[in-house]
Amino acid sequence: MSALDQAVQTQLNNIQKKTGKPLEELAAIAKNSGLTKHGELRDMFKEKFGLGHGDANSLVHAIFASDGTRAAEGKSRDAVLDEIYSGAKAGFRPIHEKLIKEISKFGEFEIVPKKGYVSLRRKKQFVMIGPKTNTRFEVGINAKDFKKNARLLEQPKGSMCSYIVNVTDAKEVDAELVAWIKSAFEGAE
C-alpha cells in the first residue's frame, strides 16, 4: 500500500471513529439521502456529523470513488498536466513549472497529480498547486501559525489547506511564497 493509500485509509478510519459509524453505513446514508452533488453530500456530512471540510470531502470521494487521483489513474504525469493546463488555463503552466523548480531545491517529495491540481507530499501533503478558475491559480499551503499577510488567505479549520495564496504570474513565485512553502515542506516530514 502506498503512503498516499495509507494516509487515506487512516483518514477514513478516523472518520468512522468520529461518527461512530462504519463506512458502509455512511455510504448508505449518502446514497439514501436523495442528494446527488458532491458539495451537497459533503455539506450534509459536515452538518449531520460535525466533520471538517477535508474529512467530509474525502468521505464523499471514498464513497463514490470520485477523487482526483482516480480521475488521473492510468495516465502519465505529463498527460494529466496537459489536461490541467489546457485551453484557458494553459497560461498557468509557467507558474506551475517555476513552483516545481523552486520546491525541488528543498529535497525529496512525491508529486501526485489529481484531476484539476497537483498535490505535493512528503509523509503528508504540504502544498497543492493548480488553476482554481480560468483566471486564478492557487497555491494551497498546509502549515500552522504563519504571521498575518495580505497575500496569505487563512482557510477555515478543516479545509484541505491551512492557507491559500492566489498567483496570477510566475513573477509572483517570489522569496516570500517560496519561504512559506518551504516551512510547510519541513513540517510535513
Backbone torsions as a table, in degrees:
resi	resn	phi	psi	omega
1	MET	NA	130.9	-179.2
2	SER	-70.8	164.2	178.3
3	ALA	-59.9	-37.3	178.9
4	LEU	-65.7	-45.1	178.2
5	ASP	-61.9	-39.9	178.5
6	GLN	-64.0	-41.0	-180.0
7	ALA	-64.5	-42.5	178.7
8	VAL	-64.3	-43.4	179.8
9	GLN	-62.7	-41.5	177.4
10	THR	-61.4	-43.0	178.8
11	GLN	-62.2	-44.2	179.2
12	LEU	-64.4	-38.9	176.2
13	ASN	-61.2	-43.5	179.5
14	ASN	-65.4	-37.7	177.7
15	ILE	-62.8	-41.9	179.4
16	GLN	-64.2	-38.2	177.4
17	LYS	-66.7	-44.2	-179.0
18	LYS	-61.7	-42.3	-175.5
19	THR	-86.8	-20.3	-175.9
20	GLY	73.9	17.5	-177.3
21	LYS	-129.2	141.2	175.8
22	PRO	-71.1	159.5	-178.2
23	LEU	-56.1	-38.9	-179.4
24	GLU	-60.5	-41.0	179.6
25	GLU	-69.4	-40.1	177.2
26	LEU	-63.3	-38.8	177.4
27	ALA	-63.8	-41.8	178.8
28	ALA	-63.7	-40.3	177.9
29	ILE	-59.8	-45.5	180.0
30	ALA	-63.4	-47.6	-175.4
31	LYS	-70.0	-27.2	179.7
32	ASN	-93.8	0.9	-176.2
33	SER	-74.6	-20.7	-175.4
34	GLY	84.4	-5.4	178.3
35	LEU	-84.9	145.2	-177.9
36	THR	-122.5	-21.8	-176.6
37	LYS	-90.7	142.5	-178.8
38	HIS	-52.7	-50.2	-177.4
39	GLY	-61.6	-36.6	178.2
40	GLU	-66.5	-43.9	179.3
41	LEU	-65.7	-42.3	177.9
42	ARG	-59.0	-47.7	-179.1
43	ASP	-64.6	-35.1	177.7
44	MET	-61.6	-45.2	179.7
45	PHE	-66.6	-34.5	177.4
46	LYS	-64.4	-46.6	-177.5
47	GLU	-72.2	-46.3	-173.1
48	LYS	-72.9	-35.2	-174.5
49	PHE	-119.5	0.9	178.7
50	GLY	68.5	24.8	178.7
51	LEU	-74.9	150.1	172.9
52	GLY	-71.9	167.2	-177.9
53	HIS	-57.2	-47.6	-177.1
54	GLY	-63.5	-42.9	178.9
55	ASP	-65.9	-46.1	-179.8
56	ALA	-62.6	-40.5	178.9
57	ASN	-62.3	-48.4	-179.8
58	SER	-64.0	-37.4	179.0
59	LEU	-61.9	-46.5	179.2
60	VAL	-63.1	-42.4	177.2
61	HIS	-60.0	-43.7	-178.8
62	ALA	-65.2	-42.2	-178.3
63	ILE	-63.6	-42.2	-174.7
64	PHE	-104.6	8.8	179.4
65	ALA	46.8	50.0	-172.5
66	SER	-118.9	12.2	-176.3
67	ASP	-70.4	162.5	-177.8
68	GLY	-61.8	-26.7	178.4
69	THR	-65.5	-45.0	179.7
70	ARG	-65.8	-35.8	178.8
71	ALA	-65.4	-28.9	-179.7
72	ALA	-93.6	-6.8	-176.1
73	GLU	-58.0	137.8	176.8
74	GLY	83.6	-3.0	179.4
75	LYS	-107.6	148.2	176.5
76	SER	-70.3	158.5	178.3
77	ARG	-56.8	-43.4	179.9
78	ASP	-62.4	-39.3	179.4
79	ALA	-64.5	-41.0	178.8
80	VAL	-65.9	-43.7	179.2
81	LEU	-63.7	-38.8	177.3
82	ASP	-61.6	-36.1	177.0
83	GLU	-70.0	-44.4	-179.6
84	ILE	-61.1	-45.0	-174.6
85	TYR	-102.9	56.7	177.9
86	SER	-118.9	165.7	177.5
87	GLY	57.3	-132.8	-177.1
88	ALA	-64.4	-18.6	-178.5
89	LYS	-93.0	-1.2	-177.3
90	ALA	-59.1	-32.2	-178.7
91	GLY	-67.6	-12.0	179.4
92	PHE	-85.7	-9.7	-177.3
93	ARG	-58.1	-40.5	177.9
94	PRO	-60.7	-32.2	176.5
95	ILE	-65.3	-47.2	178.6
96	HIS	-56.1	-50.3	-177.1
97	GLU	-61.3	-41.2	-179.8
98	LYS	-67.5	-40.5	177.6
99	LEU	-61.3	-47.7	-179.4
100	ILE	-61.1	-41.3	179.1
101	LYS	-59.8	-45.5	-179.0
102	GLU	-69.3	-43.5	-177.2
103	ILE	-67.9	-32.5	179.5
104	SER	-61.4	-21.5	179.1
105	LYS	-72.1	-17.6	-176.0
106	PHE	-75.9	-30.6	-174.6
107	GLY	139.9	-163.0	-175.5
108	GLU	-78.0	142.6	174.5
109	PHE	-159.4	165.9	-178.8
110	GLU	-102.7	135.6	175.8
111	ILE	-103.2	120.2	-177.8
112	VAL	-119.6	97.0	178.7
113	PRO	-68.5	135.6	175.8
114	LYS	-112.9	-172.3	-177.2
115	LYS	-65.6	-43.6	-174.8
116	GLY	-123.5	5.0	-179.0
117	TYR	-158.1	179.3	178.7
118	VAL	-124.6	129.6	176.8
119	SER	-97.5	133.3	176.4
120	LEU	-112.4	127.7	-170.9
121	ARG	-132.6	149.0	162.3
122	ARG	-113.7	-112.0	171.8
123	LYS	-73.4	-26.2	175.2
124	LYS	-142.3	167.1	-179.9
125	GLN	-66.0	131.9	176.8
126	PHE	-112.0	-22.1	178.7
127	VAL	-155.4	150.1	172.6
128	MET	-123.8	135.3	179.0
129	ILE	-133.0	143.9	176.3
130	GLY	157.8	168.3	179.6
131	PRO	-72.5	130.4	177.0
132	LYS	-85.9	-40.3	176.8
133	THR	-138.0	-174.8	176.7
134	ASN	-68.8	-16.2	-175.9
135	THR	-121.1	0.3	-175.9
136	ARG	-138.6	127.9	175.4
137	PHE	-104.4	135.2	-179.6
138	GLU	-117.2	141.3	169.0
139	VAL	-113.6	110.4	177.1
140	GLY	-94.1	127.8	-174.8
141	ILE	-118.3	130.3	176.4
142	ASN	-103.2	99.6	179.9
143	ALA	-155.7	172.8	-179.1
144	LYS	-123.9	149.4	166.2
145	ASP	60.6	41.6	171.7
146	PHE	-75.2	149.2	175.6
147	LYS	-67.3	148.5	179.0
148	LYS	-56.2	138.0	179.8
149	ASN	-156.5	138.1	-177.1
150	ALA	-60.3	-30.7	179.6
151	ARG	-76.6	-26.0	-172.1
152	LEU	-95.2	104.2	-176.0
153	LEU	-93.3	107.9	-179.6
154	GLU	-68.5	135.9	-177.7
155	GLN	-101.6	155.5	178.8
156	PRO	-60.7	149.1	177.6
157	LYS	-55.2	137.4	-179.7
158	GLY	90.8	-1.8	177.7
159	SER	-73.2	166.4	-179.8
160	MET	-62.7	-31.0	179.1
161	CYS	-133.4	153.9	178.3
162	SER	-75.8	-35.5	-176.6
163	TYR	-138.7	151.7	173.8
164	ILE	-124.4	137.8	171.4
165	VAL	-122.9	121.8	176.7
166	ASN	-84.4	134.9	-177.8
167	VAL	-129.8	133.9	179.2
168	THR	-115.1	-12.2	-176.6
169	ASP	-150.1	147.5	179.9
170	ALA	-58.9	-25.2	178.6
171	LYS	-64.1	-22.2	-180.0
172	GLU	-78.9	-5.5	172.9
173	VAL	-82.4	79.4	-172.7
174	ASP	-109.0	-177.3	-176.2
175	ALA	-58.7	-37.4	-179.3
176	GLU	-63.5	-50.3	179.6
177	LEU	-63.3	-43.8	-179.9
178	VAL	-62.1	-38.1	178.8
179	ALA	-65.1	-40.8	177.4
180	TRP	-62.1	-44.3	-179.2
181	ILE	-65.7	-39.9	179.8
182	LYS	-63.0	-39.3	177.5
183	SER	-61.1	-43.0	178.1
184	ALA	-66.0	-40.0	178.3
185	PHE	-58.5	-47.6	-178.1
186	GLU	-66.6	-31.6	179.2
187	GLY	-80.0	-6.7	-176.4
188	ALA	-100.0	14.4	-179.1
189	GLU	-88.7	NA	NA
